[in-house]
Structures are given as structure tokens and as C-alpha cells.
Amino acid sequence: PFTSSALLIEPIDLLSLATFIQSHGHTVHVLDMDAERLQPNQIQSHVKERQYDAVVLVFDYHIPLATEDVWRNVLAIAEIVKKSGTRTIVGGKTATFYPNTFLFKDSPIDLTIHFEMERTLLELLKIKEWNSTQWRSVHGISFFDRDQVHTIENRVPAEDLGSFPIPNRHLVSVPDDYIDVRTLLSSRGCPHTCKFCHVPNFWGRWRQREANDVVDEISYLISDFGAKKILFLDDNALVNPVRMEKISEAIINHGLKATLGCLGSCSVFQMPVAKRMFEAGFRWIHFGAETGDPNALLRIRKNISPDQIRSAVSKSHEIGFRIRTSWILDLPESTPEELDRTIQLILETQSEEIRLHFLALRPGSEFEKQYHPMAAFNTVLPSQYIHHPTPQLSLSRIPNDLFQAKIKNLISLLQERGYSFVQNADDLKDPEKLRHGSAPLKIVSLCPLRYGLDWHL
């Protein structure tokens, strides 16, 4: 499904991969079918015109957007590409955990890459004779040969992220095709092991870029693209408070002026570091809270407590940050009483942006292994999309009618407190229509939210 133009950010994960390949002497071209609203049958002219040696299809890599529709579209795109005699390679989480969905007899896809793609792809592009004999020497791939899928041992994740070049945003149309928020990735992975999340199993242990490398990228975004808003799109940018303090100090010392945002965990929030971040220009933090019930937090291995959520949001507000919190309302085995405690904490903390989620079994997550009965047979689960506006599963202990009534009541109570309720991302094309007077914009949402709302220095 296409992303609303109200939300669309540059595909930073794809740009990172393309730039790495480009830095090793290859000519690369990035086609963002989302930004250009291209259906699979519309890429034939691109393939003919450019005569690619290889087409690399990347989805659900850093940004979790897997759906059954996207999977089908990848196969359709590969079919068109294959007819031109071009090599076809697929990477991302679905390709990693479900290679069988792409590799079968007469599949248009030659190979899937597991986990991190950079070094594996570079090695594949050096192969002149494109056949299964040559592929067997490349770690971290799967391919179909002699009526079965062959998987070659995975490679160790890259330790030095600083060896990867700054992503080349000139490979796409920035800022024409995207909103006014530039993005960067300053780390990979997360040290936590939340059961609903695929990040630990996909990226491995948390790895970081050094502060100076990060600040060089911020400087590049400001000088080359006039960036005024920059988002750290890391899964958890706050893992190492000492590092974040160094990044903030370097931003201040370089005199860089931009409004910054990041995603992070309440468990590592430190007031002195947050104050330094604010001084450097950070104005927005997204905390994944998930639930207000202590037992539920333990069950999902969230590694935080309701008190930590309460404290992190309160102290962030005290400094002056705009806060987004996200919550999963239908966690497995949850009870009406647990949902009540979550609702109470949402009403108590009152972050400016409240994102209400329903559980999705993300490929590679512990919950997917536990609750997806076909996982052992490499069968992709339909419709498991983290931004689905209605519940997709029935794993809680809350009767549906009661569940819907409680959510409706929560939204009503928030509206009484000045929140605008957003169900459709297109409503964010003109956020000012959602504002009540001159007060800060407050939103409760059942759909993806735009980055950069009310980010002010």
C-alpha cells in the first residue's frame, strides 16, 4: 500500500544500502515506487531504459511495512525484471525469516539476503558467473536449486558502522517527494528483547556510529538540503546516554541549528542528558510505552515499569520536549483490568501525541514464533501490518464489545482534554485544521502520525 504523502519520508534504509554499493564503484539508481506511486506493471520502461545488471528489491528492512500485498507486488515486480534477463535479489525481514515465500520452482527471484545486506550484496555483485555453484561461497543468502531452498551460513553483523558512508540523498528527490523532516540512522538494533518486536532477532546486538560521524551527517543535511527538522530514526537512539550527550555537545560546539527528534526507551532516560539534548536542539521524543500494567510489561519483556513511563514523560515535559507515546492495546493474555491501567496511564501522562496500536505478529518477533502456527513452515502471515487501524488478532482476554467500548471512551475523554482524533493519515496534510486555538497540537491516533508536528526551537 502507498504511504500518504502527508507522512512520506525518504527511504533512509534503502539509501544507506545504495550509497554503500555506490561507494564501491558501482553505478546505482534508486526507484522509490512509493513516492512515485508506481504499480508493478509501470516499471518495465525503467528496466528497459537502464539495462540493469541487477535489481535489488528491499522492503521491510529498517522500517516495518510488511503486508501480504507488498509481498505479492515484490513477486510481480521481479517477474517483469526477470523477463529482461536481469538478476533479481530481495532483502528485508520477510526475505530473512521466510525465504520460501520468495524462492520456489520457476520463481522470478534468484536470491534472498538475510539480515544486514551491505557486505553480502557487494560480494554478490562481484560474481560474474551467476549460478548456484558460485552462490554457495557467499554467506548470508538463500536460493532455490534442485527442488529445494538452500541457505548459506549467515555472516557476522558489521561492527564498525562508521565504515559505511553517509547516505546519498541525491539518489532521490529530496525535498520534492518527502515531508519537511530529514532522517538519519545513528545506530542499529536494540539491547532489549520485547516479545512483540523483531529488531533484536533481525539486527542483533545494538551497534552505534560515533558522535562525530553523526554530527557530520547532520551538518550535511543542513548545508546540502537546508534541513530544519531532523529525525534520528534509530529503533532506540537513547541506548547509551553517554554517547547521546557527546552527540549533543558536538552539535552545540559546531553551532548547528536544527530541530531534532528521536525514538527511545523510558528505561534509559536521564534528566541531565535530556537537558543537554534540549540545549542541542532536540525537541521531540517518541517513547514506546505499550501498556500501563506492570504484569503485562513483564510478560512482554519490556524492561520498564509504569513509574518509569510516568517519570520519563513528566520530566521530558518539564524540560520542554514534545512527547509521543505508543501503546499496544490488545496484548496477548491482557485483561480488562490491565487495559484500564493502560488507559489511566495514558490519561495521566497526556503526551502531546498518543499513538494507539493493535498487535501485529512482526516477522522474526517472539510473539510471531509463539502465535503464528505456520511459522515453522515458512509461511508468511497475511495482513500483519503494524499500522492496521483495527485489531487483527484475538489473543487478549477482553470481550470484543467491551474492548471497543473502552477504546471509544478513552478517545472521548482525550477529546474532552483538547485532543484531535485522527483515523486517516491524509488528515495530517493540513495539521493546522486539527489545532484548537493557539494551544500546542494534541493528537490521539489509530493511524500513522506525521513526524515534525509542532517541532519548534
Salt bridges, closest charged atoms under 4 A:
GLU10 OE2 - ARG169 NE 3.98
GLU10 OE1 - ARG182 NH2 2.98
ASP34 OD1 - ARG37 NH1 3.72
GLU68 OE2 - ARG72 NH2 2.89
ASP110 OD1 - LYS82 NZ 2.57
GLU116 OE2 - ARG188 NH1 3.02
GLU116 OE2 - ARG207 NH1 2.38
GLU118 OE2 - ARG188 NH2 2.58
GLU123 OE1 - ARG155 NH2 2.79
ASP145 OD2 - ARG136 NH2 3.15
ASP145 OD2 - ARG146 NE 3.95
GLU159 OE1 - ARG205 NH2 2.28
ASP180 OD2 - LYS229 NZ 3.29
ASP180 OD1 - ARG450 NH2 3.87
GLU217 OE2 - ARG169 NH2 2.68
GLU217 OE1 - ARG209 NH1 2.66
ASP224 OD2 - HIS170 NE2 3.91
ASP235 OD2 - HIS62 ND1 3.97
GLU249 OE2 - ARG276 NE 3.93
GLU279 OE1 - ARG276 NH1 2.77
GLU290 OE2 - LYS302 NZ 3.13
ASP293 OD1 - ARG341 NE 2.45
ASP307 OD1 - ARG310 NH1 2.56
GLU333 OE1 - ARG397 NH2 2.95
GLU338 OE1 - ARG299 NH2 2.93
ASP340 OD1 - LYS406 NZ 2.65
GLU348 OE2 - ARG310 NE 2.63
GLU352 OE1 - HIS317 NE2 2.93
GLU353 OE2 - ARG322 NE 2.81
GLU353 OE1 - ARG324 NE 2.73
GLU366 OE2 - LYS369 NZ 3.75
GLU368 OE2 - HIS372 ND1 3.66
ASP426 OD1 - LYS429 NZ 3.86
GLU432 OE2 - ARG435 NH2 2.81
ASP454 OD2 - ARG322 NH1 3.92
ASP454 OD1 - ARG435 NH2 2.68
ASP454 OD1 - HIS456 NE2 3.77
